[in-house]
Amino acid sequence: MKKISFTSQNETIIGCLYEPQQMNKDQCYPAIILCNGFAGVKELLLPSFAEAFADAGYIVLTFDYRGFGESEGEKGRLVPKLQIEDIHAAIDFLSSLDNIDCHRIGLWGTSYGGANAIIATDENSKIKCLAVQLTFANGERVVTGEMNSEEKEKFFAMISRLVEKKEKTGKEMMTPLIKVLSDPQSQSFYNKYCNDFPDLKIKIPFLTVNETLSHKPENHIGNIHIPILIVGSQTDSVNPAQESHILYEKANSPKEIFMVEKADHYDCYEGEAFKSIVAKQIDWFNKYL
């Protein structure tokens, strides 16, 4: 693994490039780009997947979105449109490398990054194979799914007031990441890793919630005509299992859905759940990339 950098909208993105151990410098290799989840950094959760894909013969790129980790940009500014721009920049960077087979580039995204990856694939013809995991089809449905009609009305009214305030004053409420990660699975994950990964101790705009409401990859997946693998978890409380099924139903063939049993959202990054998921994904990329 080696550190690399490239630019997105004139700002520097820092990433890591993983290469097969017995790499032939005169040979071109297929490549996979890994897209982080919500407020993720490249050193957390992604390395085990990157190493597995590299061991399987792929060149793998991980990177920090602008505003997160080591990359430039306004800290904590999480806007799907900007992150998708960063994915396009990563695709362009990878395509420029001499030992990359430009006709065999795959995209992989986890959680929020899976939603980003679906939309980026819709917009970028360089991607030839897609795998997403633990992601969602419709951000509004995930955010408001457990609210009743009265709660929804109050929630959207609050969001409207905050948007109006930002438009009038330029000011917005910043909140610690842990306050946004409200579900028990995410809070447990944060408390487990926040001391080892200080980049998690950031504040993000509360209006990131508003950005998520309009983040709807289900409106894009039907435009994609490359192989798509969708991985979900039956007990995921972050992005419920139904979101994976909805994406699968809207996707074009060739497609496959792989549902993990008895593994919460973050359990899927380690142990037996990880082994089964990454084996399925390697088989998918080997078949179609």
C-alpha positions in Angstrom: 0.0 0.0 0.0 1.2 3.5 -0.8 -0.1 7.0 -0.3 -1.2 8.9 -3.3 -2.9 12.2 -4.1 -5.1 13.7 -6.8 -7.3 16.7 -7.2 -11.0 17.2 -7.1 -12.4 20.7 -8.0 -8.9 22.1 -7.4 -8.6 20.6 -3.9 -6.2 17.8 -2.9 -7.6 14.3 -2.2 -5.4 11.9 -0.2 -5.8 8.2 -0.9 -4.1 4.8 -0.6 -3.3 2.5 -3.5 -3.2 -1.2 -2.8 -1.4 -3.4 -5.3 -1.2 -7.2 -5.7 1.9 -8.6 -4.0 3.4 -10.3 -7.0 2.7 -7.4 -9.3 4.2 -7.3 -12.8 5.0 -3.7 -13.7 4.6 -4.5 -17.4 1.1 -5.8 -17.0 -2.2 -3.9 -16.8 -4.6 -4.8 -14.0 -8.2 -4.4 -13.3 -9.0 -1.9 -10.6 -11.6 -1.3 -7.9 -12.4 2.1 -6.2 -13.8 1.9 -2.6 -16.2 4.6 -1.5 -16.4 5.4 2.2 -19.6 5.5 4.2 -21.0 8.4 6.3 -18.2 10.6 7.5 -15.8 7.7 7.0 -12.0 7.8 6.6 -9.9 5.6 4.5 -8.0 4.0 7.4 -11.2 2.7 9.1 -13.2 -0.3 7.9 -11.9 -0.2 4.3 -8.4 -1.7 4.6 -9.6 -5.2 5.1 -11.7 -5.1 1.9 -8.9 -3.3 0.0 -6.3 -5.9 1.1 -8.7 -8.8 0.1 -9.3 -7.3 -3.3 -5.6 -6.7 -3.9 -4.8 -10.3 -2.9 -7.3 -11.4 -5.5 -5.3 -9.5 -8.2 -6.9 -6.1 -8.3 -5.3 -2.6 -7.9 -7.5 -0.9 -5.3 -7.9 2.8 -4.4 -9.3 4.1 -1.2 -9.5 7.9 -0.5 -10.9 10.5 1.9 -13.6 12.7 0.5 -13.0 16.4 0.6 -13.5 17.7 4.1 -12.7 14.4 5.8 -9.5 12.7 6.9 -6.4 13.9 5.2 -8.1 15.5 2.2 -8.5 19.3 1.7 -11.8 21.0 1.9 -14.1 22.4 4.5 -14.0 20.0 7.5 -17.2 18.1 8.0 -19.0 19.4 4.9 -20.9 16.3 3.7 -22.8 17.0 0.5 -23.5 13.9 -1.7 -23.1 16.0 -4.9 -19.5 17.0 -3.8 -18.6 13.4 -2.8 -19.8 12.1 -6.1 -17.5 14.7 -7.8 -14.7 13.2 -5.7 -15.6 9.7 -7.0 -15.4 10.9 -10.6 -12.0 12.5 -9.8 -10.8 9.2 -8.3 -12.0 7.4 -11.5 -10.0 9.8 -13.7 -6.9 9.5 -11.5 -7.0 5.7 -11.6 -7.6 5.7 -15.4 -4.4 7.8 -15.8 -2.2 5.2 -14.3 0.0 3.2 -16.7 -0.7 -0.2 -15.1 -4.5 0.1 -15.0 -6.7 -1.6 -17.6 -9.1 1.3 -18.2 -11.7 -1.0 -19.6 -11.9 -3.0 -16.3 -12.6 -0.5 -13.5 -15.1 -1.4 -10.8 -16.8 0.6 -8.1 -17.5 -0.5 -4.6 -19.4 1.5 -2.0 -20.5 0.9 1.6 -23.4 2.5 3.4 -23.7 6.2 2.4 -20.9 5.5 -0.1 -23.0 2.8 -1.7 -25.6 5.4 -2.5 -22.9 7.7 -3.8 -21.5 4.9 -5.9 -24.8 4.2 -7.6 -25.3 7.8 -8.7 -21.6 8.1 -9.8 -22.0 4.9 -11.9 -25.1 6.4 -13.6 -23.0 9.4 -14.5 -19.7 7.7 -15.5 -19.4 5.2 -18.4 -15.9 4.2 -17.2 -17.3 2.0 -14.5 -17.8 -1.6 -15.8 -19.0 -3.4 -12.6 -20.6 -2.3 -9.4 -20.9 -3.7 -5.8 -22.7 -1.9 -3.0 -23.3 -3.0 0.5 -25.4 -1.9 3.5 -26.7 1.1 1.6 -30.1 2.8 1.1 -32.4 3.4 -1.8 -34.1 6.6 -0.5 -32.6 8.9 2.1 -35.9 10.4 3.0 -37.5 7.0 3.7 -34.5 6.0 5.9 -34.5 9.3 7.9 -38.2 9.6 8.5 -39.3 5.9 8.2 -40.2 5.6 11.9 -41.9 9.0 12.3 -45.7 9.4 12.3 -47.4 12.1 10.2 -47.2 14.7 13.0 -43.6 14.0 13.7 -42.8 14.3 10.0 -44.6 17.6 9.8 -42.6 19.0 12.7 -39.4 17.6 11.4 -39.7 19.1 7.9 -40.8 22.5 9.4 -37.6 22.5 11.5 -35.5 21.7 8.5 -37.2 24.5 6.5 -36.4 27.0 9.3 -32.8 26.0 9.4 -32.5 26.3 5.6 -34.1 29.7 5.6 -31.8 30.9 8.4 -28.7 29.7 6.4 -29.9 31.5 3.3 -30.5 34.8 5.1 -27.5 34.8 7.5 -25.0 32.4 6.1 -24.9 30.7 9.5 -25.8 27.1 10.2 -25.8 24.8 13.2 -22.8 22.5 13.5 -23.2 19.4 15.6 -20.8 16.7 16.8 -20.9 13.6 14.6 -22.0 11.4 17.5 -25.2 13.5 17.7 -26.1 12.7 14.1 -25.4 8.9 14.5 -28.5 8.4 16.5 -29.2 4.7 16.1 -27.7 2.3 18.7 -25.5 0.4 16.2 -23.8 3.6 15.0 -23.4 5.0 18.5 -21.7 1.7 19.6 -19.4 1.8 16.6 -18.5 5.4 17.2 -17.7 4.9 20.9 -15.5 1.9 19.9 -13.3 3.7 17.4 -13.4 7.4 18.2 -10.4 7.4 20.4 -8.2 5.5 17.9 -9.5 7.6 14.9 -9.5 11.3 16.0 -10.9 12.3 12.6 -14.2 11.0 13.8 -14.3 13.7 16.5 -15.6 16.4 14.1 -18.6 18.6 13.8 -20.8 18.4 10.7 -23.6 20.7 9.6 -27.0 19.6 11.0 -28.3 20.4 7.5 -26.4 17.3 6.3 -29.7 15.7 7.3 -31.4 17.8 4.6 -28.9 16.6 2.0 -29.6 13.0 2.9 -33.4 13.5 2.5 -32.9 14.2 -1.2 -30.3 11.5 -1.7 -32.2 8.9 -3.7 -30.1 6.4 -5.6 -33.3 4.4 -6.4 -34.0 7.1 -9.0 -30.7 6.3 -10.7 -30.1 2.6 -10.5 -32.6 1.9 -13.3 -30.3 3.9 -15.7 -27.4 1.6 -15.0 -26.7 -1.3 -17.5 -23.6 -2.9 -16.0 -23.5 -5.9 -13.5 -24.7 -4.9 -10.0 -24.2 -6.8 -6.8 -26.2 -5.6 -3.7 -25.3 -6.8 -0.2 -27.6 -6.2 2.7 -28.1 -7.3 6.3 -31.3 -8.7 7.7 -30.7 -7.0 11.0 -29.3 -3.7 9.8 -30.8 -0.8 11.8 -28.8 1.9 10.0 -30.1 1.1 6.5 -32.9 -1.5 6.8 -32.9 -4.7 4.7 -35.9 -3.5 2.7 -33.7 -0.7 1.2 -31.4 -3.4 -0.4 -34.4 -5.2 -1.8 -35.9 -2.1 -3.3 -32.6 -1.3 -5.0 -32.4 -4.9 -6.3 -36.0 -4.7 -7.7 -35.2 -1.5 -9.6 -31.8 -2.6 -10.9 -31.3 -4.1 -14.4 -29.7 -7.5 -15.1 -27.2 -8.9 -14.6 -27.9 -8.3 -10.9 -27.7 -10.3 -7.6 -28.7 -9.6 -4.0 -26.8 -11.2 -1.1 -28.4 -10.9 2.3 -26.3 -11.6 5.5 -28.1 -13.3 8.4 -27.5 -12.3 12.1 -25.0 -9.5 11.4 -25.7 -5.9 12.3 -24.6 -3.0 10.1 -21.0 -2.8 11.5 -20.7 -6.6 12.1 -20.3 -6.9 8.3 -16.8 -5.4 8.4 -15.2 -8.2 10.4 -15.4 -11.8 11.3 -17.5 -14.4 9.5 -19.8 -11.9 8.0 -16.9 -10.0 6.4 -15.5 -13.3 5.1 -18.7 -14.2 3.4 -19.3 -10.8 2.0 -15.9 -10.2 0.6 -15.8 -13.7 -1.0 -19.1 -13.0 -2.7 -17.8 -9.6 -4.0 -14.5 -11.1 -5.2 -16.5 -13.7 -7.1 -18.7 -11.0 -8.6 -15.7 -8.9 -9.8 -13.9 -11.9 -11.1 -17.0 -12.9 -13.1 -17.8 -9.5 -14.6 -14.6 -7.3 -14.4 
